[in-house]
Amino acid sequence: MAVDPILPSEVPSSNDTVTEENKDNTVQILFVSIDSDEHGGNLPIPLPQEGSSSESYPTVYSVPPPSNLVVFFDWNQLGRPRLPSSVPFRIITQIYKVVMVDTIIDEGDSVSILSSTAWKALGSPFLLLEMRNLTGFDKGTNRPLGILPNVPITLRRKIIQMNVMVVQGPLDYNLLLGRDYIYCMGAIVSSLFRVMCFPHEGRVVKLIN
């Protein structure tokens, strides 16, 4: 929750939202009383303001997430060691009864790709004809073997069915999940925080890479 550090001098405790007029523009501040039910019994957490004294501005509060369906990132954690940007976001999924190690999440790809090696490990199931060619960043093209339809992909007990493109060639992954998978999962992926979050059974599942 983003709260403007400029707070009104007098705020009625019964108001949740107040608007104060200043000389330049209008500042709207979201204010939640400490006895509000939205806290779930937890008090707000004070955040220090850099470059300002307590005399100039009152304390700004960060309210805990109102439900377990809220995703948030702690910028303080960015100071901890993490994987470099050159390392792909790898997870482990399951297709049918086969565990797919070396599964990569990549929002830069519009389609999801299954390697021909992994396709053969699934028993070489029937493929639909695909006339489109894949174009790489170097403008090189690759003709896919076909489309594997309605593939059940399982991640942390959440199963979605989607089409994946089967590609033959030297690949450094078994399964690449692109934006089509991210949209189907309703997921949020942060390569900066190395975190993937998605809703499942009334809660948010969080994977840390």
Disulfide bonds with the S-S distance in Angstrom:
none
